[in-house]
Structure formats: structure tokens, C-alpha cells
Amino acid sequence: MLLGFISLLLTAGTSPITKICISKGAADSWHPCSRSEEKASGVVEDEGRRKLLTWSKMGESARRILATSGEDKCAEKGKVSFMSYDGVHQLHRFIFALALFHVTYCILTMALGQAKMRRWKHWEKETKTAEYQFSHDPERFQFARDTSFGRRHMNFWTKPPILLWIVCFFRQFFRSVPKVDYLTLRHGFIMAHLAPHSQSRFDFQKYINRSLDEDFTTVVGISPPIWLFTIAFLLSNTHGSYSYLWLPFIPLVVILLIGTKLQVIITKMGLNIQERGEVVQGVPVVKLGDDLFWFKRPRLILYLINFVLFQNAFQLAFFAWTWYEFGLKSCFHEHTEDIVIRITMG
């Protein structure tokens, strides 16, 4: 809806946008093509009037876009238009592609999250059984290190920060949410917010599902900072910047950092149990605090996930749009590694 509204504003402002004039020096910079490919463009004289002539390579052929003197008021001032009518229409199509890929990415992410949470439903049902109540006797004393949660998180590698981050980095790929972590976090949540006797009645998996629905509005949204990053990435797709070698890797690095950080948070909650005492009664009680998150802002992780989803959608939308507008053999795709990296990283 937001992208549609932006497209509507663009339609209403087409005429004012095309009347914005910039100097030829500014227009000759930030080009996506090399100088050799720019030789296909030039300025011709026709009946004493200057007309802007550009070429857009489309496969083996080339398409000529000619802005008439009526459209190009800037030529009379010795300047060029900031954006032509054809450019505005191309931008419309790019916004449509961006909306399509962004919605697709968000739906796919939601579906994968729901599929992962199905396993948690079986664990939640297990907490209602008599066997679970017996094995998690609240009156039993045991060493924190000997609990199943302690054996997973209280090891030699948890002391040095470098080793902690390395182990947590690889843990996000294999059983990132095991059964022992889920049950321990469930118990900690109930002890913090509910009465202890509600252990068997509370459905933690349903609560997470509802929370996911609320958080999804943040993840799927488009904020002004996201637009600023998008404009910066769009401007970086210029010849000589080699953006295909570093731009697609930014979302990947961010999402790997998020996964590692979440694993570190769970491990640190386990270490905090040991700091409170070597012996625990019943199930270990974990306590989550804002101090475990970056800058003490838990919602920052949501915004970073939002950034990754949108930038992934932007990368693939930009690829699909340039393919449709200019062909696969245009200067946007002159490097095969550009296409491979852009798609695989997304």
C-alpha cells in the first residue's frame, strides 16, 4: 500500500520532476555504464533546437529515447532534465517490482517461521503430561552445571568472548532452538510474568505465535531510514564502484550477526544462572534483560531484520527490473559474477 501511494505521488508529480534542471557536468556523473558504452549517446541539432538523444542497450539491439523540445525545457537553458518522462515510467515499474519482491520475501519468511514453530507445538503438549511434571520437580535440588540447560551452555568455551562468539556463530545453523532452550525459556517467562501453578495451563507456543504476528508489522514495514539506505544502494550501482562485489553481502553479514547475537544472549542467560549460585532448585530460571541486547534496545534486532528483508527484495527487484528494461546483456549485467552473487546472496 505504501509503495502504491509513492507511485501515485510520482504520477502526480511527473511534470514537475521532469522540469527539474541540472548541469551537464552533474548529468555526466554516476552513470551505470562505462565510457565506451556512453559513446552510443550524443546530442544532435534539429532545426536549431537541441534534443537529448540517449541509447539504452537491449540485448543485441539498441533503443533510442528521444526527448522532444517540448518535453525538454532544460535544453534551452543549456542544462538537462533531472529525470525524463521515460525515466519516471521506468521508476514506476521498479516500484512495482520492489513491492512484489518485498511482499514475497516477507510471506516466505513468515511461512518458514511457522514451519519451524510446528515442532514447538509438540514440546508444548509435552509440558502437560505427568512425566514432564515428575522430571521437572520444583522441589529437587541439583547443580546448575548438571542440568540439561547447563550442560549445553556452561562449558569452557563460554568464558573467552572470542570462543563464545565463534561457537554461537556455528550454532545458529544447527538446532538453533533445541528443546532444552525452549522449555527453559518457557519456564523463565512463566516465573517472571505468571503464577507458578499456571505451568500446565499456559501455552507458550501460542503466545510466541501472537507475538510474531505483532512483530511482523514491524518487519514488513518500510521506514524512512530504510528508504535512505535504498537510495544510497541505488546510487552505488555506478560504473567503477564494483557494487556487485560488496553490496549483496551487507544483508548476509547483518543477518548472520543477528543469529549469532541471539545465540550469545541465550548462553549468557545460562551463565547468569551459575553466577547466582552453583545449586538450583527445580528448573533453572533464566532472566532476560535489555542489557543483553545491542545498545540495550531489543527492538533494534527487529529493525535489522526489516532492513535485511527489504534489501534482499531490493537486490532481486533491481535485477528483475534491469533485465526487463534493458535486457540481460546490458551494462547492468556485464559481469556474470554480478548476476550469480546477486541471486545466490538473496
Secondary structure, DSSP 8 states (H G I E B T S, - for coil): -HHHHHHHHHHHTHHHHHT-EE-HHHHTSS-SS-HHHHTT-EEEEETTEEEEEEEEEETTEEEEEEE-TTT-GGGGGT-EESS-HHHHHHHHHHHHHHHHHHHHHHHHHHHHHHHHHHHHHHHHHHTTSHHHHHHT-TT-EEEGGGSHHHHHH-SGGGSSHHHHHHHHHHHTTS-SS-HHHHHHHHHHHHHHHS-GGGTTT--HHHHHHHHHHHHHHHHH---HHHHHHHHHHHHH-STTS-GGGTTTHHHHHHHHHHHHHHHHHHHHHHHHHHHH-SEEESS------GGGSGGG-THHHHHHHHHHHHHHHHHHHHHHHHHHHH-TTSGGG--HHHHHHHHHH-
